[in-house]
């Protein structure tokens, strides 16, 4: 028997993947979700999600990080 309360087990029995990332682009009349990172105005990502993009050695695929103005953890 688990020592965790029933509501805890119920809430965390689903996918709790902590590797997520997606871009959001804002236009005057629309919002585009899942846009490419270099063209995104907002990037929503976990630290692990960003690490999988950057890899072991930062390269041209991680240039979008040079224009980051704010990070919220």
C-alpha positions in Angstrom: 0.0 0.0 0.0 1.3 3.4 -1.0 1.8 6.0 1.7 0.6 8.8 -0.6 -2.9 10.1 -0.2 -5.6 8.9 -2.7 -5.9 12.3 -4.5 -2.1 12.5 -5.0 -2.0 9.0 -6.5 -5.0 9.8 -8.7 -3.5 13.1 -10.0 0.0 11.8 -10.7 -1.0 8.4 -12.1 -1.2 10.0 -15.6 1.6 11.2 -17.8 3.8 13.5 -15.8 6.4 14.1 -18.6 8.7 17.0 -17.7 10.2 17.4 -21.1 7.9 19.8 -23.0 8.5 22.7 -25.3 6.5 24.7 -27.8 6.5 28.2 -29.3 3.8 30.8 -29.6 3.7 33.6 -32.2 1.5 36.6 -31.8 0.1 38.5 -34.8 -2.3 41.5 -34.8 -5.3 39.2 -35.4 -4.2 35.7 -34.4 -2.1 33.6 -32.1 -0.2 30.7 -33.6 0.7 27.8 -31.2 3.5 25.4 -32.0 5.5 27.8 -34.1 9.2 27.3 -34.8 11.4 28.5 -32.0 13.3 31.2 -34.0 10.1 32.9 -35.1 8.3 32.5 -31.7 7.5 35.5 -29.5 7.0 33.2 -26.5 8.6 29.8 -25.7 7.1 27.6 -23.1 9.5 24.9 -22.1 10.8 22.9 -19.2 14.5 23.0 -18.5 14.8 19.4 -19.7 12.9 20.3 -22.9 15.4 23.1 -23.6 18.3 20.8 -22.9 17.1 18.3 -25.5 17.1 21.1 -28.1 20.5 22.4 -27.2 22.2 19.0 -26.8 25.6 18.6 -25.4 27.2 21.3 -27.5 25.4 24.5 -28.3 25.2 25.1 -32.1 23.2 26.9 -34.8 20.0 25.2 -33.7 20.1 27.0 -30.4 20.7 30.6 -31.7 17.1 31.5 -30.7 18.2 31.5 -27.1 20.4 34.6 -27.7 17.3 36.8 -27.9 15.7 35.6 -24.6 14.7 38.6 -22.5 13.1 36.9 -19.5 13.1 33.4 -18.0 10.6 32.1 -15.5 11.1 28.8 -13.7 
